[in-house]
């Protein structure tokens, strides 16, 4: 799903010449996030509450990601792009 969305959504926000550059620039942060994803809940685990803090952090990150996507859709800067 991520591959499909990345390939189509990015092309809607920038012109075709910059899609490959942005995919390359997003590759490293994406790889780091995938590597740290299993580690972070383990670090946030607490004996008294278990994974509660980690789940709240994941929820907060998801909300921020959705808001960023909505913001990108509203403020895109591609001239002549369909709305």
Secondary structure, 3 states (H helix, E strand, C coil): CHHHHHHHHHHHHCCHHHHHHHHHHHHHHHHHHHHHHHHHHHHHCECCCECHHHHHHHHHHHHHHHHHHHHHHHCCCCCCCCC
